[in-house]
Amino acid sequence: CLLASSALMAGTVHAQSMRTFSAARQLHGETRLETTVDFAAGSFRLRPATEPMLYRMRVEYDQDRFRPVSAYSIVNRHVTLGLETIGDWELRVPSRKQLSQSASLELARAVDLAVDATFGAADAELELGGLRLTALSLKTGASKVIVRFSEPNATRCRQATFSAGAADLRVYGLGNSRCDRVKLDGGVGAVTLDFTGTWTTDLELIATVAAGELTLRFPETVGVRMSVEKFLVSFAPRGFIRRGSEYLSDNYGKTAHMLDIHLTTTVSGLTVEWLD
């Protein structure tokens, strides 16, 4: 059944009128769920559910400027969750600490999940390890977002797409994601992609970075081939041999799995790290 509640919190924080909202749905034999998350501002946490729930969200929010979103379609097996701004109010936050808003979301481990998440001015942490993630799309504005695959994905993922504006985006454990392809569209922020984890298949990274910084972290158990189109970028990565327009890792052709990278960058800072 679908549960939703809203209750006035005692007192105010930073002159905000705060309320709480909860939405949840139990498992009723579902095998898949398309999940759309749109979170305007505040702190956000996502993790696998520990109880037999399809999803469960709890939000504390400023009712004068924001409203919670919760809509589930039985026909399409699709849920939309999050926090949106009210009316024409523009999101201008001098400091995230001034927003006491927070949201926590749990998603079922037992169903195939396609997740499409958008964050505005948020401090977000997503633990996706152990879920059955088939596809991921993540878009960030002026946010700090950390994504972790602490456990291997329980199914095959077609593609993970990251679009980062003026953001600090860090993705850890992509070797556990079991994604066939990772796509990155980086803006003026800083992005870290960490490819550690339990590899079960080859992986392709297609990345475009404008004026931001990109850090790539590779395990020594994976062979890497990079083709780089660059402009005003100094690039002499440790552990690679250049052959024409490609860079091949020293262990290329000697490992069970390979990471194939197509990178287009202009004035970004590009760092490559090898991990034991």
Stockholm file with secondary structure:
# STOCKHOLM 1.0

chainA/1-276         CLLASSALMAGTVHAQSMRTFSAARQLHGETRLETTVDFAAGSFRLRPATEPMLYRMRVEYDQDRFRPVSAYSIVNRHVTLGLETIGDWELRVPSRKQLSQSASLELARAVDLAVDATFGAADAELELGGLRLTALSLKTGASKVIVRFSEPNATRCRQATFSAGAADLRVYGLGNSRCDRVKLDGGVGAVTLDFTGTWTTDLELIATVAAGELTLRFPETVGVRMSVEKFLVSFAPRGFIRRGSEYLSDNYGKTAHMLDIHLTTTVSGLTVEWLD
#=GR chainA/1-276 SS CEEEEEEECSSCBTTBCEEEEEEEEECSSCCEEEEEEEEEEEEEEEEECSSSEEEEEEEEEETTTEEEEEEEETTTTEEEEEEEECTTCCCCCSCGGGCCCEEEEEECSSSEEEEEEEEEEEEEEEECTTSEEEEEEEEESSCEEEEECCSCCSSCEEEEEEEESSCEEEEECGGGSCEEEEEEEECSSEEEEECCSCCCSCEEEEEEESSSEEEEEEETTEEEEEEEEESSCCCCCTTEEEETTEEEETTTTSSSEEEEEEEEESSCEEEEEEEC
#=GC SS_cons         CEEEEEEECSSCBTTBCEEEEEEEEECSSCCEEEEEEEEEEEEEEEEECSSSEEEEEEEEEETTTEEEEEEEETTTTEEEEEEEECTTCCCCCSCGGGCCCEEEEEECSSSEEEEEEEEEEEEEEEECTTSEEEEEEEEESSCEEEEECCSCCSSCEEEEEEEESSCEEEEECGGGSCEEEEEEEECSSEEEEECCSCCCSCEEEEEEESSSEEEEEEETTEEEEEEEEESSCCCCCTTEEEETTEEEETTTTSSSEEEEEEEEESSCEEEEEEEC
//
